[in-house]
Amino acid sequence: MIFVEIGADEYHVHYLVQSVPGYPPKRITQTIKGITAKRIFKKHPEVKKKLWGGKFWTSGYYVNTVGQYGNAEVIKAYVQDQGKGYKEIHHGQLELL
């Protein structure tokens, strides 16, 4: 799995991920949420105490897919344009797994 684009606004994180077709979007989302929460809590254990119920992520998420005939640039623009005060965290490829 490779991150193509990651962005954030005040309350949301948006990312575009490239993966193999057999890897379900739900599992990708669970993997990203699990790894990032563990790393944040390891680096900043005080964060967990400040969160409601000690959870970093909510259970909700939105997934959209790009197929052979889809347009990845449209999805990338969607990620970049979400939320007031959007700021780019990373542009380019970032290996997760």
Beta strands, then each sheet from edge to edge (+ up, - down):
strand 1: 2-8
strand 2: 13-18
strand 3: 87-95
sheet 1: 2+ 1- 3+
end
